[in-house]
Amino acid sequence: MIDLDVLAHRIPIIAATPAGEKLPIDAADVIGKHLQALELGVVRAARRDADGEWHAVPWVKQGILLAFRIGEIASMSMNSGFSFIDKDTMPPQRFTVGDGVRIVPGGSAVRRGAYLARGVVCMPPMYVNVGAWVGEGTMIDSHALVGSCAQVGANCHISAAAQLGGVLEPINASPVIIEDRVIVGGNCGVYEGTVVREGAVLAAGVVLTRGTPVYDLVRETVYRGSAATPLVIPADAVVVPGTRRIRGGFAESEGLGLQTPVIVKYRDEKTDLATTLEAWLR
């Protein structure tokens, strides 16, 4: 039995121990239970409030940082022949058939402290980092990365070579959020706490950061993040790579433009038909 109230109380106290001073005697036990709670999905690095807004859970991220602090460098060779050298608090997870997770052979790894729900499919090679949360029925395709503390909903497709950035510090910084039924196309990059709402589709090559303006051709508006708020992609938006003209004599004379994502439509039956092939792969 993991007492979450005890974890939420003890972790900030342990984290406040000054560098160079000996950590409390229960530190290793507390952090071990914390990583286990993350793997069970009973705690998460971010929460969604009733108004739909996402926020980081600082004590959860503090616990992950403490796992690095108390760990020692160790060899973690595996029976498959792969060799890993990392903090001994962060070994790769081992799954059983009973977990209901498919990890296809070929060099994938899921770090300790990450949660994968039943029905998740992992195509090789891919990587899920500590603190990440991946919902039921989601596919993580080849060469895809789910970064530290990234939150991925149910029935998503994280396509080949897509990158979901990780955020551990500062502890109050919200991680990347991918809500349910989102399709993240090949070679996409989603970084800096960007929130992609339910049902959105990111076409191949779309890159989203806090400083990326996204132009909505349907609603004739521009979505931007700020120092205090993340970029938010609306539900069911279909986002493709685009360009915008650079003003100024030299740029205009050379016909230069900057890459910018563009929302060209909102998801409909035709969009859904184009994605039904994925169900056959499961």
Long-range contacts (C-beta under 8 A, 24 or more apart in sequence): 2-33, 2-36, 2-37, 2-40, 2-42, 4-37, 4-42, 4-43, 6-30, 7-33, 7-34, 7-37, 7-43, 7-59, 7-63, 8-59, 11-59, 11-60, 11-62, 11-63, 11-66, 12-58, 12-59, 12-62, 14-66, 15-62, 15-63, 15-65, 15-66, 23-69, 23-70, 27-66, 27-70, 28-70, 30-63, 31-63, 31-66, 31-67, 31-70, 31-89, 32-89, 34-60, 34-63, 34-64, 34-66, 34-67, 34-113, 35-63, 35-64, 35-67, 35-89, 35-112, 35-113, 35-130, 38-64, 38-113, 38-114, 38-115, 38-130, 38-131, 39-93, 39-112, 39-113, 39-114, 39-115, 40-115, 41-115, 41-117, 41-133, 44-115, 44-133, 44-151, 45-131, 45-133, 45-149, 45-151, 45-175, 46-149, 46-151, 46-174, 46-175, 46-177, 54-151, 54-174, 54-177, 54-195, 54-230, 55-174, 56-149, 56-167, 56-171, 56-172, 56-173, 56-174, 56-175, 58-171, 58-172, 60-131, 61-131, 61-149, 61-168, 61-169, 61-171, 62-171, 64-113, 64-130, 64-131, 64-148, 64-149, 64-168, 65-168, 65-169, 65-171, 67-113, 67-130, 82-107, 84-109, 90-130, 106-142, 114-146, 117-154, 119-282, 121-281, 121-282, 123-160, 129-166, 131-166, 131-168, 131-175, 132-166, 135-180, 137-282, 139-278, 139-281, 139-282, 141-186, 147-175, 147-176, 148-175, 149-175, 150-175, 150-176, 150-177, 150-178, 151-175, 151-176, 151-177, 151-178, 152-178, 152-182, 153-178, 153-179, 153-180, 153-181, 153-182, 153-198, 154-180, 154-181, 155-180, 155-181, 156-180, 156-181, 156-182, 156-183, 156-184, 157-182, 157-183, 157-184, 157-275, 157-278, 158-184, 159-183, 159-184, 159-185, 159-186, 159-188, 159-204, 160-186, 160-187, 161-186, 161-187, 162-186, 162-187, 162-188, 162-189, 162-190, 163-188, 163-189, 163-190, 163-191, 164-190, 165-189, 165-190, 165-191, 165-192, 167-192, 167-193, 174-230, 177-230, 179-235, 183-275, 192-225, 192-230, 192-231, 193-225, 193-230, 193-231, 194-225, 194-230, 194-231, 194-232, 194-233, 195-230, 195-231, 195-232, 195-233, 196-233, 197-232, 197-233, 197-234, 197-235, 197-236, 197-237, 198-235, 198-236, 199-235, 199-236, 199-267, 200-233, 200-234, 200-235, 200-236, 200-237, 200-238, 200-239, 200-267, 201-237, 201-238, 201-239, 201-267, 201-271, 201-275, 202-233, 202-239, 202-261, 203-238, 203-239, 203-240, 203-241, 204-241, 205-241, 206-239, 206-240, 206-241, 206-261, 207-241, 207-259, 207-261, 208-233, 208-239, 208-261, 212-260, 212-261, 213-260, 214-239, 214-260, 214-261, 214-262, 214-263, 215-242, 215-244, 215-260, 215-261, 215-262, 215-263, 216-262, 216-263, 217-262, 217-263, 217-264, 218-263, 218-264, 218-265, 218-266, 219-263, 233-263, 234-263, 234-266, 236-266, 236-267, 237-263, 237-266, 237-267, 238-263, 238-264, 238-265, 238-266, 238-267, 238-271, 239-263, 239-264, 240-264
